[in-house]
Amino acid sequence: MYEDLADILSEISGTKVITNELMNRHTSFRVGGPCSLFISPDKNHLPGIIAFCKKSALPYVVIGRGSNILVSDNGFEGLVIEIGDAFNKITVNGDMITAEAGASLASVARAAYENSLTGLEFASGIPGSAGGGLYMNAGAYGGEMKDVIYSARALDSDGKELEFTPDDMDLSYRHSAFMEKNLIITEMVFKLNAGNKDEIKAAMDDYNGRRRDKQPLNYPSAGSFFKRPEGNYAGKLIEDAGLAGLRVGGAEVSAKHCGFVINVDNATSEDIINLMKKVQEEVNDKFGIMLEPEVRMLGKF
Ligand SMILES: Cc1cc2nc3c(=O)[nH]c(=O)nc-3n(C[C@H](O)[C@H](O)[C@H](O)COP(=O)(O)OP(=O)(O)OC[C@H]3O[C@@H](n4cnc5c(N)ncnc54)[C@H](O)[C@@H]3O)c2cc1C
C-alpha cells in the first residue's frame, strides 16, 4: 500500500518519496526506526501534499533538521515531511530577513551578519532550521525567536496558508501556537536592527566558543534534553542529584553538561526514554521537581 502512495506522492510533489527510510539518518541523536514514507518537498508542492494526506487519511509529521526530536525505535507509521534543503531561500530587504522554514538558523544568522544586522547572534550556533526554531521558540544566551520575529506563514491541515503576527504566535519558553494548532511553518520574516559587523561577529564567536567549551558536541544528542524548570536549571539539578555520567544502554547523562543526554554507543530510543525516567525519578525524589522533556517525541513509545 505504501508503494502506491509513494508513487502518487512523487507525482504530486515532483520529488522522490522514499519508503522505509531510517529516521536515525535524520536526527541529531542518530536514533529512530523506519518511517513508512519520507519526503523532502519544496515550498510550492507542500500544500498539495498536505491536501492529499487529508483526503487519504494518511498520518504525517513534519521535521526540520531533526535536532530536537527523539524518534521511536519503531519509527513512524505514515509520512515524514522534511522541511529542509529544498526549502531554504533567504532574502534580505533593509532590516528585514525573509527565510523559508528549511533554512538553517546558522545560515539566517550568517545572512544577518553579512548585512550588518544585529539580533540573531544568539541563533548562530543552534543546529536547527528556522521553522523548527520558531516552532520551539528556540533561544540561547538571552535571546529567543520571540525577540526578532515579525511575521510568519503556515499551512493548516487542509493545506491552506495562514498569516501570523507575533501576537498570533503566542511565543513563550519553548512554546508556540504552532504546537497547539498543528500547523506547518513555511516562511518567516525577522525584523532586526542595523549593527556593527565586528561586534556581531564577536558575539557569535563568543557564543559558539562557549558552546564548544560547555557542551558535549562530539556526541550525538538533541541539545538540552529537559526544559528549564522555573527558577532553576535542569543540568544543575541533575548534577546535584549525582547523576553525571549515569548510563542506560548506549545513552548517558553527559558529565560535561548534565542537561544533555548523549548517544555514546548506539543508543536506542528505549535506552534514552529509560534514562530520562531514571533522571526524572531521582531529581523528583531529591528536590521535588519533575523535569519535563524539551525534546519532542515522534512515533509510538
Ligand atoms: C548540540 C545542540 C545544541 C542545541 N542548542 C540549543 C539552544 O541553544 N537553544 C535551543 O532553543 N535549542 C537548542 N537545541 C535544540 C534544537 O536545535 C532547536 O530546538 C531547534 O530549533 C530545532 O529545530 P529543527 O529544525 O532541528 O527541528 P526538529 O528537531 O526537526 O523538530 C522539532 C519540533 O519542531 C517541529 N517542526 C520542525 N520544523 C517545523 C515546521 N517547519 N513547521 C512546524 N513544525 C516544525 C517538529 O515537528 C518537532 O516537533 C540544540 C540541539 C543540539 C543538538
The ligand as a Tripos MOL2 file, in Angstrom:
@<TRIPOS>MOLECULE
LIG
   53    58     1     0     0
SMALL
NO_CHARGES

@<TRIPOS>ATOM
      1 C1         24.0520   20.4060   20.1540 C.3       1 LIG1
      2 C2         22.6890   21.0580   20.2340 C.ar      1 LIG1
      3 C3         22.5670   22.3230   20.7890 C.ar      1 LIG1
      4 C4         21.3100   22.9270   20.8780 C.ar      1 LIG1
      5 N1         21.2240   24.1660   21.4250 N.ar      1 LIG1
      6 C5         20.0150   24.7720   21.5140 C.ar      1 LIG1
      7 C6         19.9000   26.0700   22.0900 C.ar      1 LIG1
      8 O1         20.8720   26.7010   22.4910 O.2       1 LIG1
      9 N2         18.6580   26.6160   22.1810 N.ar      1 LIG1
     10 C7         17.5400   25.9630   21.7330 C.ar      1 LIG1
     11 O2         16.4330   26.5260   21.8330 O.2       1 LIG1
     12 N3         17.6360   24.7300   21.1950 N.ar      1 LIG1
     13 C8         18.8270   24.1250   21.0670 C.ar      1 LIG1
     14 N4         18.9050   22.8780   20.5060 N.ar      1 LIG1
     15 C9         17.6890   22.1830   20.0750 C.3       1 LIG1
     16 C10        17.2930   22.4260   18.6030 C.3       1 LIG1
     17 O3         18.4320   22.7500   17.8150 O.3       1 LIG1
     18 C11        16.2440   23.5260   18.4610 C.3       1 LIG1
     19 O4         15.0850   23.2130   19.1830 O.3       1 LIG1
     20 C12        15.8810   23.7550   17.0010 C.3       1 LIG1
     21 O5         15.1480   24.9320   16.8960 O.3       1 LIG1
     22 C13        15.0650   22.6120   16.3990 C.3       1 LIG1
     23 O6         14.9850   22.8230   15.0050 O.3       1 LIG1
     24 P1         14.9150   21.5900   13.9970 P.3       1 LIG1
     25 O7         14.7500   22.1460   12.6300 O.co2     1 LIG1
     26 O8         16.0560   20.6870   14.1960 O.co2     1 LIG1
     27 O9         13.5680   20.9270   14.4760 O.3       1 LIG1
     28 P2         13.2370   19.3580   14.6060 P.3       1 LIG1
     29 O10        14.0730   18.7610   15.6800 O.co2     1 LIG1
     30 O11        13.2690   18.7370   13.2670 O.co2     1 LIG1
     31 O12        11.7360   19.4570   15.1360 O.3       1 LIG1
     32 C14        11.4510   19.9740   16.4100 C.3       1 LIG1
     33 C15         9.9340   20.1800   16.5090 C.3       1 LIG1
     34 O13         9.5800   21.2090   15.5990 O.3       1 LIG1
     35 C16         8.5970   20.7490   14.6690 C.3       1 LIG1
     36 N5          8.8960   21.3990   13.3990 N.ar      1 LIG1
     37 C17        10.1050   21.4560   12.7760 C.ar      1 LIG1
     38 N6         10.0030   22.2100   11.6570 N.ar      1 LIG1
     39 C18         8.7080   22.6210   11.5820 C.ar      1 LIG1
     40 C19         7.9620   23.4360   10.6630 C.ar      1 LIG1
     41 N7          8.5240   23.9690    9.5800 N.pl3     1 LIG1
     42 N8          6.6530   23.6520   10.9200 N.ar      1 LIG1
     43 C20         6.0520   23.1160   12.0170 C.ar      1 LIG1
     44 N9          6.6970   22.3320   12.9090 N.ar      1 LIG1
     45 C21         8.0110   22.1030   12.6980 C.ar      1 LIG1
     46 C22         8.7440   19.2320   14.6520 C.3       1 LIG1
     47 O14         7.5180   18.6100   14.3070 O.3       1 LIG1
     48 C23         9.1500   18.9350   16.1000 C.3       1 LIG1
     49 O15         8.0110   18.8530   16.9240 O.3       1 LIG1
     50 C24        20.1520   22.2570   20.3920 C.ar      1 LIG1
     51 C25        20.2950   20.9840   19.8260 C.ar      1 LIG1
     52 C26        21.5400   20.3900   19.7280 C.ar      1 LIG1
     53 C27        21.6610   19.0430   19.0810 C.3       1 LIG1
@<TRIPOS>BOND
     1     1     2 1
     2     2     3 ar
     3     2    52 ar
     4     3     4 ar
     5     4     5 ar
     6     4    50 ar
     7     5     6 ar
     8     6     7 ar
     9     6    13 1
    10     7     8 2
    11     7     9 ar
    12     9    10 ar
    13    10    11 2
    14    10    12 ar
    15    12    13 ar
    16    13    14 ar
    17    14    15 1
    18    14    50 ar
    19    15    16 1
    20    16    17 1
    21    16    18 1
    22    18    19 1
    23    18    20 1
    24    20    21 1
    25    20    22 1
    26    22    23 1
    27    23    24 1
    28    24    25 2
    29    24    26 1
    30    24    27 1
    31    27    28 1
    32    28    29 2
    33    28    30 1
    34    28    31 1
    35    31    32 1
    36    32    33 1
    37    33    34 1
    38    33    48 1
    39    34    35 1
    40    35    36 1
    41    35    46 1
    42    36    37 ar
    43    36    45 ar
    44    37    38 ar
    45    38    39 ar
    46    39    40 ar
    47    39    45 ar
    48    40    41 1
    49    40    42 ar
    50    42    43 ar
    51    43    44 ar
    52    44    45 ar
    53    46    47 1
    54    46    48 1
    55    48    49 1
    56    50    51 ar
    57    51    52 ar
    58    52    53 1
@<TRIPOS>SUBSTRUCTURE
     1 LIG1         1 GROUP 0 **** ****
